[in-house]
Amino acid sequence: MAPVLVAIPTYHLGEGRVLRWRTGGFALPEGYVHALRRAGVWPVLVPGPSPGAPDDTLAPFAGLLLAGGGDVDPGRYGVEPHPQTYGIDPDRDDLELALLSAALRLGLPTLAICRGMHVVNVACGGTLHQHLPGVQGRDAHGDPTAGRSVVHGVDVAAASRLGAALGRRRLDGCVSHHHQAVERIGSNLVPVAWSDDGLVEALEFPPGEPWLVAVQWHPEANAAAEPAQQTIFDAFARRVREQRGADR
């Protein structure tokens, strides 16, 4: 049986970022790959910029995963960059926004993680807090600009795709290291999880809309040891396999 493929746009690593390489490269933290393979689907890394139409790029795939990474260009949501905004990659922004639009148009399931959730929110017309450590009361979420991670819990709406997948209303052991977050929620997106300080930690579309789950934390970071975190990938993979079956 042919593997069921999931597209994951990749990081671009500039020259000098990889020891002993004479050039830059494209890469992805292995946690995403391992979590999807445990869930029974096959991840394929997709570098930008795309050589063709987004629909054609996604033709071999049954799902899309938007991973973590550097910040979305604030110009995409109409503001100037904060001094702490970092890692802007116009090619990756272009690729992910185009593939997300195509995936939604084609009805492909989408899982978005950390930066991926920001891409989803911006694509739907939302905005972002550019630097949480500078927002009063929002300093408990880690900070990649300072190399700091935290582990925390989130409250999950029971009547949501995420809540149904987890089978619980509280999820502990969430690994976070983000300095940005959702500010104004994009059109048609529904918040379905919150940290203890009230920060939005997950977004979905309402019932009847394409399958999309976006989470702010990094479930891939400890999915191998925490079954509840792996469950997020398992639920995505089930929907991906259903999609592949429907396409045949």
QUIFEN-V623228 format. One record per residue. N is the residue number from 1. D_FIRST is the distance of its C-alpha to the first C-alpha in Angstrom with 1 decimal. Layout:
N;D_FIRST, N;D_FIRST
This chain:
1;0.0, 2;3.8, 3;6.4, 4;9.0, 5;12.1, 6;15.7, 7;18.7, 8;21.6, 9;24.8, 10;26.5, 11;30.0, 12;32.2, 13;34.3, 14;37.5, 15;39.1, 16;40.5, 17;38.0, 18;36.0, 19;38.1, 20;38.5, 21;36.6, 22;38.8, 23;37.0, 24;35.3, 25;31.6, 26;28.8, 27;27.5, 28;26.3, 29;27.2, 30;24.6, 31;24.8, 32;22.7, 33;19.9, 34;20.1, 35;20.4, 36;17.3, 37;15.2, 38;16.9, 39;15.9, 40;12.2, 41;11.9, 42;12.3, 43;15.9, 44;17.1, 45;20.9, 46;22.7, 47;26.3, 48;29.1, 49;30.7, 50;28.1, 51;28.7, 52;28.0, 53;27.9, 54;26.2, 55;24.2, 56;22.9, 57;22.1, 58;20.0, 59;18.2, 60;14.8, 61;15.1, 62;14.8, 63;17.6, 64;20.5, 65;22.3, 66;25.9, 67;27.1, 68;30.6, 69;33.0, 70;36.4, 71;38.4, 72;37.8, 73;40.7, 74;43.4, 75;44.4, 76;41.2, 77;43.0, 78;46.5, 79;48.2, 80;49.4, 81;47.6, 82;48.9, 83;50.3, 84;47.5, 85;44.6, 86;42.5, 87;39.4, 88;39.4, 89;36.8, 90;37.3, 91;34.2, 92;32.0, 93;33.9, 94;33.5, 95;29.7, 96;29.0, 97;31.3, 98;29.9, 99;26.2, 100;27.3, 101;29.2, 102;26.3, 103;23.8, 104;26.4, 105;27.1, 106;23.4, 107;23.0, 108;20.5, 109;20.9, 110;23.0, 111;24.0, 112;27.1, 113;28.9, 114;32.5, 115;33.1, 116;30.2, 117;32.2, 118;35.2, 119;33.3, 120;32.3, 121;35.9, 122;37.5, 123;35.2, 124;36.5, 125;40.1, 126;40.7, 127;42.5, 128;42.3, 129;44.8, 130;44.9, 131;46.2, 132;46.2, 133;48.6, 134;51.2, 135;50.8, 136;53.0, 137;51.2, 138;47.8, 139;47.8, 140;45.5, 141;42.1, 142;42.1, 143;42.7, 144;40.6, 145;43.7, 146;45.4, 147;42.4, 148;42.7, 149;40.0, 150;40.7, 151;38.9, 152;39.8, 153;38.9, 154;38.1, 155;38.9, 156;36.1, 157;36.7, 158;35.5, 159;34.8, 160;32.2, 161;28.4, 162;29.1, 163;31.4, 164;29.1, 165;26.3, 166;28.8, 167;30.7, 168;33.9, 169;36.6, 170;37.3, 171;35.0, 172;36.6, 173;35.5, 174;34.6, 175;35.0, 176;36.7, 177;38.2, 178;38.9, 179;42.2, 180;41.3, 181;40.4, 182;40.3, 183;43.8, 184;43.9, 185;40.7, 186;39.1, 187;39.2, 188;37.1, 189;35.8, 190;36.6, 191;37.4, 192;35.8, 193;36.6, 194;39.8, 195;41.2, 196;44.5, 197;46.5, 198;45.0, 199;42.7, 200;39.7, 201;36.6, 202;33.9, 203;33.5, 204;31.4, 205;31.8, 206;33.3, 207;31.5, 208;30.3, 209;29.6, 210;26.3, 211;24.7, 212;26.3, 213;27.4, 214;29.6, 215;31.2, 216;34.0, 217;33.4, 218;30.7, 219;28.4, 220;26.3, 221;29.5, 222;29.5, 223;26.2, 224;25.5, 225;28.8, 226;29.3, 227;26.8, 228;28.3, 229;27.5, 230;23.9, 231;23.8, 232;24.2, 233;20.9, 234;19.2, 235;20.8, 236;19.7, 237;16.0, 238;16.2, 239;17.8, 240;15.3, 241;12.4, 242;14.9, 243;15.7, 244;12.3, 245;12.3, 246;15.8, 247;15.3, 248;13.2
